[in-house]
């Protein structure tokens, strides 16, 4: 039976989009990379890209603005 080769440890650092960031999301508390943040157009809050939501009119807003209602939400 052939012997399985052991993988060599990665000599290069992981790309920046795969590493944990230094910024903390105000929505979920997870760490994210600054270059990947989302800024809500209504309240200017910065969150990670996973804490953005799409309104029925197609605009992306943060979770708190979606829950509060407002322009484009009919409420």
N, CA and C of each residue as an Amber inpcrd file, in Angstrom:
protein
   225
   0.8450000  -1.1870000   0.0000000   0.0000000   0.0000000   0.0000000
   0.8820000   1.2390000   0.0000000   0.5630000   2.1950000  -0.8320000
   1.3630000   3.4200000  -0.8290000   1.1090000   4.2420000   0.4270000
   2.1490000   4.8300000   0.8920000   2.0670000   5.6460000   2.1050000
   1.5530000   7.0480000   1.7460000   0.6350000   7.5520000   2.5200000
   0.0870000   8.8970000   2.2700000   1.1260000   9.9410000   2.6270000
   1.2280000  10.9480000   1.7800000   2.1820000  12.0170000   2.0520000
   1.6110000  12.9820000   3.0720000   2.4750000  13.4170000   3.9500000
   2.0620000  14.4190000   4.9340000   2.0830000  15.7880000   4.2660000
   1.0780000  16.5680000   4.5510000   1.0270000  17.9130000   3.9800000
   2.0660000  18.7880000   4.6560000   2.7360000  19.5640000   3.8680000
   3.7010000  20.5090000   4.4130000   2.9380000  21.6870000   5.0170000
   3.4160000  22.2110000   6.1410000   2.7320000  23.3640000   6.7250000
   2.7820000  24.5540000   5.7780000   1.7400000  25.3310000   5.7820000
   1.6690000  26.4930000   4.9030000   2.7330000  27.5020000   5.3120000
   3.5410000  27.8920000   4.3550000   4.6050000  28.8350000   4.6680000
   4.1260000  30.2780000   4.5460000   3.0940000  30.4960000   3.7690000
   2.5680000  31.8470000   3.5950000   1.3940000  32.0790000   4.5360000
   1.2210000  33.3260000   4.9170000   0.0740000  33.6870000   5.7460000
  -1.1940000  33.6120000   4.8970000  -2.2970000  33.3840000   5.5460000
  -3.5730000  33.3210000   4.8420000  -3.9150000  34.6920000   4.2650000
  -4.6490000  34.7430000   3.1530000  -5.0660000  36.0260000   2.5910000
  -5.8830000  36.8230000   3.6040000  -5.8830000  38.1480000   3.4890000
  -6.5320000  39.0050000   4.4700000  -8.0220000  38.7400000   4.5890000
  -8.6560000  38.2870000   3.5200000 -10.0990000  38.0650000   3.5930000
 -10.4570000  36.7670000   4.2960000  -9.4710000  35.9460000   4.6290000
  -9.7360000  34.7000000   5.3420000  -9.3280000  34.7520000   6.8100000
  -8.7000000  35.8330000   7.2310000  -8.2470000  35.9290000   8.6160000
  -9.2600000  36.6980000   9.4530000  -9.1720000  36.5330000  10.7620000
 -10.0250000  37.3080000  11.6580000  -9.5570000  38.7470000  11.6530000
 -10.4870000  39.6420000  11.8150000 -10.1440000  41.0530000  11.7930000
  -9.9670000  41.6280000  13.1780000  -9.7830000  42.9340000  13.2030000
  -9.5930000  43.6530000  14.4540000 -10.8230000  44.4440000  14.8590000
 -11.7760000  44.6170000  13.9410000 -12.9760000  45.4000000  14.2250000
 -14.0610000  44.4940000  14.8010000 -14.8190000  45.0090000  15.7600000
 -15.9100000  44.2300000  16.3480000 -17.2350000  44.7410000  15.8130000
 -18.0510000  43.8360000  15.3100000 -19.3530000  44.1930000  14.7610000
 -20.2910000  44.6110000  15.8910000 -20.9440000  45.7570000  15.7110000
 -21.8930000  46.2250000  16.7190000 -23.1920000  45.4250000  16.7020000
 -23.4420000  44.7330000  15.6050000 -24.6620000  43.9420000  15.4950000
 -24.5720000  42.5750000  16.1380000 -23.4720000  41.8600000  15.8670000
 -23.3720000  40.4820000  16.3500000 -22.1810000  40.2350000  17.2710000
 -21.2480000  41.1820000  17.3550000 -20.1040000  41.0300000  18.2320000
 -18.9430000  40.2420000  17.6440000 -19.0900000  39.7570000  16.4190000
 -18.0100000  39.0130000  15.7750000 -16.9200000  39.9690000  15.3010000
 -15.7010000  39.4570000  15.1840000 -14.6180000  40.2460000  14.6290000
 -14.6900000  40.1930000  13.1100000 -14.3980000  41.3210000  12.4690000
 -14.3810000  41.3620000  11.0170000 -13.2440000  42.2540000  10.5460000
 -12.9320000  42.1580000   9.2750000 -11.8550000  42.9330000   8.6780000
 -12.4140000  44.2710000   8.2190000 -11.7000000  45.3270000   8.5270000
 -12.1440000  46.6940000   8.2280000 -12.5320000  46.8630000   6.7590000
 -11.7690000  46.2980000   5.8600000 -12.0390000  46.4500000   4.4320000
 -13.3410000  45.7920000   4.0050000 -13.9010000  44.9340000   4.8350000
 -15.1210000  44.2220000   4.4920000 -16.3350000  44.7310000   5.2710000
 -16.2260000  45.8880000   5.9240000 -17.3360000  46.3670000   6.7410000
 -18.4610000  46.9330000   5.8820000 -19.6370000  46.9950000   6.4630000
 -20.8130000  47.5850000   5.8260000 -21.2380000  48.7800000   6.6590000
 -21.4510000  49.9180000   6.0020000 -21.9170000  51.1250000   6.6870000
 -23.3440000  51.3840000   6.2510000 -24.2520000  51.4070000   7.2210000
 -25.6710000  51.6110000   6.9510000 -25.8880000  53.0300000   6.4010000
 -26.5970000  53.1620000   5.2940000 -26.8280000  54.4890000   4.7230000
 -27.8010000  55.3430000   5.5320000 -28.5500000  54.7530000   6.4480000
 -29.5350000  55.5130000   7.2230000 -29.0050000  55.9910000   8.5650000
 -28.2700000  55.1380000   9.2770000 -27.8100000  55.5160000  10.6170000
 -26.2920000  55.6130000  10.7200000 -25.5690000  55.2760000   9.6510000
 -24.1070000  55.3290000   9.6110000 -23.4310000  54.3250000  10.5450000
 -24.1480000  53.3430000  11.0580000 -23.5520000  52.3240000  11.9070000
 -22.7240000  51.3730000  11.0430000 -21.5550000  50.9860000  11.5350000
 -20.7330000  50.0280000  10.8060000 -20.9350000  48.6400000  11.3990000
 -21.1250000  47.6700000  10.5280000 -21.3120000  46.2800000  10.9340000
 -20.5450000  45.3810000   9.9750000 -20.5140000  44.1010000  10.2940000
 -19.9370000  43.1470000   9.3580000 -20.9290000  42.9380000   8.2100000
 -20.4780000  42.3300000   7.1470000 -21.3470000  42.1680000   5.9860000
 -22.4710000  41.1620000   6.2320000 -22.3700000  40.3840000   7.3100000
 -23.4120000  39.4040000   7.6050000 -24.5920000  40.0230000   8.3530000
 -24.4210000  41.2330000   8.8660000 -25.4810000  41.8950000   9.6350000
 -26.2230000  42.9430000   8.8180000 -26.1570000  42.8540000   7.5310000
 -26.9280000  43.7680000   6.6890000 -28.1540000  43.0300000   6.1750000
 -29.2170000  43.7600000   5.9690000 -30.4690000  43.1630000   5.4990000
 -31.0030000  43.9730000   4.3310000 -31.7150000  43.3190000   3.4430000
 -32.2910000  43.9760000   2.2680000 -33.7650000  44.2800000   2.5250000
 -34.1050000  45.5290000   2.3170000 -35.5060000  45.9450000   2.4450000
 -36.2720000  45.5300000   1.1950000 -37.6100000  45.5600000   1.2790000
 -38.4090000  45.2030000   0.0990000 -38.1200000  46.0770000  -1.1220000
 -37.6780000  47.3230000  -0.9010000 -37.3710000  48.2000000  -2.0380000
 -35.9700000  47.9610000  -2.5890000 -35.2150000  47.0270000  -2.0000000
 -33.9030000  46.6590000  -2.5100000 -32.7270000  47.2970000  -1.8010000
 -32.9630000  48.2710000  -0.9230000 -31.8720000  48.9430000  -0.2100000
 -31.3220000  48.0510000   0.8870000 -30.0000000  48.1100000   1.0900000
 -29.3540000  47.3810000   2.1710000 -29.2350000  48.2920000   3.3770000
 -29.6660000  47.8100000   4.5380000 -29.5910000  48.5590000   5.7910000
 -29.1320000  47.6120000   6.8940000 -28.7830000  48.1880000   8.0590000
 -28.4020000  47.3530000   9.1940000 -29.6530000  46.7280000   9.8260000
 -29.4560000  45.7810000  10.7020000 -30.5650000  45.0600000  11.3180000
 -31.4420000  46.0010000  12.1490000 -30.8220000  46.9410000  12.8770000
 -31.6130000  47.8320000  13.7240000 -32.4880000  48.7650000  12.8930000
 -32.0060000  49.2240000  11.7430000 -32.8310000  50.0770000  10.8760000
 -33.9520000  49.2770000  10.2250000 -33.7020000  48.0240000   9.9230000
 -34.7520000  47.1870000   9.3470000 -35.8500000  46.9370000  10.3670000
 -35.4660000  46.6860000  11.6330000 -36.4400000  46.4350000  12.6960000
 -37.2280000  47.6860000  13.0330000 -36.5720000  48.8520000  12.9420000
 -37.2230000  50.1130000  13.3030000 -38.1820000  50.5920000  12.2210000
 -38.0490000  50.0610000  11.0320000 -38.8640000  50.5540000   9.9280000
 -38.3070000  51.8670000   9.4390000 -38.9310000  52.4410000   8.4650000
 -38.4430000  53.7080000   7.9640000 -38.7170000  53.8420000   6.4820000
 -38.0320000  54.7600000   5.8030000 -38.2740000  54.9630000   4.3830000
 -38.0710000  53.6840000   3.5980000 -38.9750000  53.3880000   2.7260000
 -38.8610000  52.2020000   1.8940000 -39.3940000  50.9420000   2.5300000
 -39.7230000  50.9840000   3.8110000 -40.2180000  49.7980000   4.4910000
 -41.7370000  49.8790000   4.6590000 -42.3070000  51.0160000   4.3180000
 -43.7420000  51.1720000   4.4360000 -44.1710000  51.4250000   5.8580000
 -43.2500000  51.7430000   6.7680000 -43.6460000  51.9110000   8.1390000
 -42.9920000  52.9780000   8.7770000
